[in-house]
Amino acid sequence: MEPTTYPKDKIILYSYHRSSASWRVRNVLALKGIKYEYSAINLLKDEQKGDEYAKLNPMKRVPAIIIDGELLTESLPIMEYLDETRPEKKVYPADPILRAKVRAVCEICNSGMQPLQNLSVLRKIEKEYNQDQNAFATQFNIDGFKALESMLSKTAGKYCFGDEITAADCVVLPQVYGSSMRFGIKLEEYPTLDKIIKNLLEVQAFKDALPASQIDSPDYKGPQ
């Protein structure tokens, strides 16, 4: 059974270095300077399906986080909780219209793109339907890239919404940058997204949250 109590004196993030959902949360933690313990869950080895992790997250996915003596799952609710309880360097705007627009960009990535490149989905596409999993995921990412490019061309400054980092940046970077590398999508075809990604990669917090900067990455070289 799931423990009834969790430690209140530390934060534990259950993450996989290449998971874009985990990466979103790492971005917010890094931006806010929140220290945490990293617990690696190797998705390629199906560690998320093990009995112990399934007790923490019945959906058997990452991320999950233990914080303030509670267990939270799903990246966007975790991000919102962090912003509500650690308001330094807010990533959700105070203005309700702008906040709704930020959330819309997050949701395009969260529900319209990322699930369709999820490893379990791609395995099923290939094994049960005998289709090219990369072509499948690439097409849905391109559809999302086009939508984001159209939307953000109207709002972007250095980042997704002007020159202040928001939750949209924390979600767009893993989805767009991660997928462009994973599926070979040419970012230069999306000039607004390309500009945003290049600017975000200059921010130290985002560098610290990159997959290669995580202890479970084969490219990890220690703290930078």
Residue pairs with C-beta under 8 A, 6 or more apart in sequence:
1 55
2 55
2 56
2 71
3 55
5 69
6 66
6 69
6 70
6 71
7 66
7 69
8 68
8 69
10 36
10 37
10 66
11 29
11 34
11 35
11 36
11 37
11 65
11 66
11 67
12 36
12 37
12 39
12 65
12 66
12 67
13 22
13 25
13 26
13 29
13 36
13 37
13 38
13 39
13 63
13 64
13 65
14 22
14 39
14 41
14 53
14 56
14 57
14 62
14 63
14 64
14 65
15 22
15 25
15 26
15 38
15 39
15 40
15 41
15 62
15 63
15 214
15 216
16 22
16 40
16 41
16 42
16 43
16 48
16 62
16 216
17 40
17 211
17 212
17 214
17 216
17 217
17 220
18 43
18 178
18 211
18 217
19 43
19 62
19 63
20 109
20 114
20 174
20 175
20 178
20 179
21 61
21 62
21 63
21 75
21 110
21 114
21 174
22 62
22 63
22 75
23 173
23 174
23 178
23 209
23 210
23 211
24 75
24 76
24 79
24 170
24 171
24 174
25 63
25 65
25 75
25 78
25 79
25 82
26 208
26 209
26 214
27 169
27 170
27 173
27 174
27 205
27 206
27 209
28 78
28 79
28 82
28 83
28 91
28 167
28 170
29 36
29 82
29 209
30 205
30 206
30 208
30 209
31 89
31 91
31 165
31 170
31 205
31 206
32 82
32 86
32 88
32 89
33 88
33 89
34 82
34 86
36 65
38 214
38 215
38 216
40 214
40 215
40 216
41 47
41 48
41 53
41 62
42 216
43 62
43 119
44 119
47 53
48 54
48 57
48 60
48 61
48 62
49 60
53 60
53 64
54 60
56 64
56 71
56 73
57 64
57 73
59 73
61 73
63 73
63 75
63 78
64 71
64 72
64 73
65 71
65 72
65 73
65 78
66 72
67 81
67 82
68 85
72 78
72 81
75 110
75 171
76 106
76 107
76 110
76 171
79 91
79 167
79 170
80 92
80 167
83 90
83 91
83 92
83 167
89 165
91 165
91 166
91 167
91 169
91 170
92 99
92 102
92 103
92 166
92 167
93 99
93 102
93 161
93 164
93 166
98 161
101 155
101 161
102 160
102 161
102 166
102 167
102 168
103 167
104 151
105 148
105 151
105 152
105 160
105 168
105 171
105 172
106 167
106 168
106 171
108 144
108 147
108 148
108 151
109 144
109 148
109 171
109 172
109 174
109 175
110 171
112 140
112 143
112 144
112 147
113 140
113 141
113 143
113 144
113 175
113 179
114 175
115 121
116 136
116 137
116 140
116 141
117 137
117 140
117 141
117 179
117 182
117 183
122 133
122 134
122 136
122 137
123 133
125 131
125 133
125 136
126 132
126 133
134 183
137 179
137 183
138 183
138 184
138 185
141 175
141 179
141 183
141 185
142 185
144 175
145 176
145 185
145 190
145 193
146 190
148 172
148 176
148 190
148 193
149 190
149 191
149 192
149 193
152 160
152 172
152 192
152 193
152 196
153 192
155 161
155 162
156 162
156 192
156 195
156 196
157 163
158 195
158 196
158 199
159 165
159 166
159 168
159 169
159 196
159 199
159 200
160 166
160 168
160 169
160 172
160 196
161 168
165 200
165 203
169 196
169 200
172 193
172 196
172 197
173 197
173 200
173 201
173 206
176 187
176 190
176 193
176 196
176 197
177 187
177 197
177 200
177 201
178 211
179 185
180 186
180 187
180 197
187 193
187 194
187 197
188 194
200 206
201 207
207 213
207 224
208 224
211 217
211 219
212 219
212 220
212 221
213 220
213 224
214 220
